[in-house]
Amino acid sequence: MIEPQIEETAAATLTRRVLVVDDEESIRLLLKEYLELSGLEVCTALSGTEALRLLRERPFDLVLCDVSMPGMDGFDVFERVQETHPGQKFLFISGYAFAGSRKKLLQKSMGLLTKPFHLNDLNRIMMEVFPDL
């Protein structure tokens, strides 16, 4: 009976799952396709509400989240995720710079990937999260 438990634990560790949250379909699809080519399992959400639902359903190794979205913005998503999943790796995506309390939230996350970004920048971050890629 010990062997199945070990196999389940190993399988859970090897999921390498990423959640991409962005209201722009083209960004979601680009990131999903690129990350899947890297061997990652990718789920997408077009809103903060959908992202929180997905996070309740399954674990993710990393959340990539746009800041500017209608309704719940990326900062709101991050704050809620930190309440329910402390330590969740979270990377913001935005074309804007931030100051004040928003900048403090950025410092609590993995940082900000600034649009337009080069896929090499994203790849560098993925190597930090998934060194075996």
KOLGU-924790 format. One line per 3 residues: number of its first residue (from 1); for each residue x, y, z of C-alpha. Coordinates in steps of 0.25 Angstrom, whole numbers. Layout:
% residues N
NUM = X Y Z ~ ...
This chain:
% residues 133
1 = 0 0 0 ~ 12 9 2 ~ 15 9 -13
4 = 2 15 -18 ~ 4 27 -8 ~ 18 29 -13
7 = 13 29 -28 ~ 2 39 -25 ~ 11 48 -18
10 = 21 48 -30 ~ 10 50 -40 ~ 5 62 -32
13 = 19 68 -32 ~ 21 66 -47 ~ 8 73 -51
16 = 15 86 -55 ~ 2 93 -56 ~ 1 108 -60
19 = -12 117 -59 ~ -12 129 -69 ~ -22 140 -66
22 = -25 150 -76 ~ -37 157 -82 ~ -30 158 -96
25 = -32 145 -104 ~ -20 147 -112 ~ -11 148 -100
28 = -17 136 -94 ~ -16 127 -106 ~ -2 131 -109
31 = 3 128 -94 ~ -5 115 -94 ~ 1 110 -107
34 = 15 115 -103 ~ 15 109 -90 ~ 9 96 -95
37 = 20 94 -105 ~ 30 95 -93 ~ 23 83 -87
40 = 14 90 -77 ~ -1 88 -74 ~ -8 101 -76
43 = -22 105 -72 ~ -27 119 -76 ~ -37 129 -69
46 = -43 141 -75 ~ -46 148 -62 ~ -42 148 -48
49 = -55 141 -43 ~ -52 129 -53 ~ -37 129 -48
52 = -42 128 -33 ~ -51 117 -37 ~ -40 109 -44
55 = -31 111 -32 ~ -42 105 -23 ~ -43 93 -32
58 = -28 89 -34 ~ -14 94 -30 ~ -5 102 -40
61 = 10 103 -39 ~ 9 117 -45 ~ -2 128 -48
64 = 1 138 -59 ~ -9 149 -57 ~ -12 162 -65
67 = -14 174 -56 ~ -24 182 -65 ~ -37 174 -66
70 = -51 178 -64 ~ -58 175 -51 ~ -47 169 -42
73 = -33 173 -46 ~ -20 165 -45 ~ -17 172 -31
76 = -31 168 -26 ~ -28 154 -31 ~ -14 153 -24
79 = -20 158 -11 ~ -31 147 -11 ~ -21 137 -15
82 = -11 140 -4 ~ -23 139 6 ~ -26 125 1
85 = -13 120 -4 ~ -2 127 3 ~ 11 125 -4
88 = 5 123 -18 ~ 15 127 -29 ~ 8 139 -36
91 = 14 147 -47 ~ 7 160 -52 ~ 6 164 -66
94 = 3 178 -70 ~ 7 189 -80 ~ 7 200 -68
97 = 16 204 -57 ~ 11 204 -43 ~ 14 212 -30
100 = 9 212 -15 ~ 1 200 -10 ~ 1 194 -23
103 = 16 194 -24 ~ 16 187 -10 ~ 7 176 -16
106 = 17 174 -27 ~ 28 172 -18 ~ 20 161 -11
109 = 19 154 -24 ~ 29 148 -34 ~ 28 162 -41
112 = 23 168 -53 ~ 25 164 -68 ~ 23 177 -75
115 = 15 177 -88 ~ 20 176 -99 ~ 29 165 -94
118 = 38 156 -102 ~ 36 141 -100 ~ 51 140 -95
121 = 47 148 -83 ~ 35 138 -80 ~ 45 126 -82
124 = 54 132 -72 ~ 43 133 -62 ~ 38 119 -65
127 = 52 113 -63 ~ 52 119 -49 ~ 39 112 -46
130 = 42 100 -54 ~ 57 98 -54 ~ 55 84 -61
133 = 49 90 -74
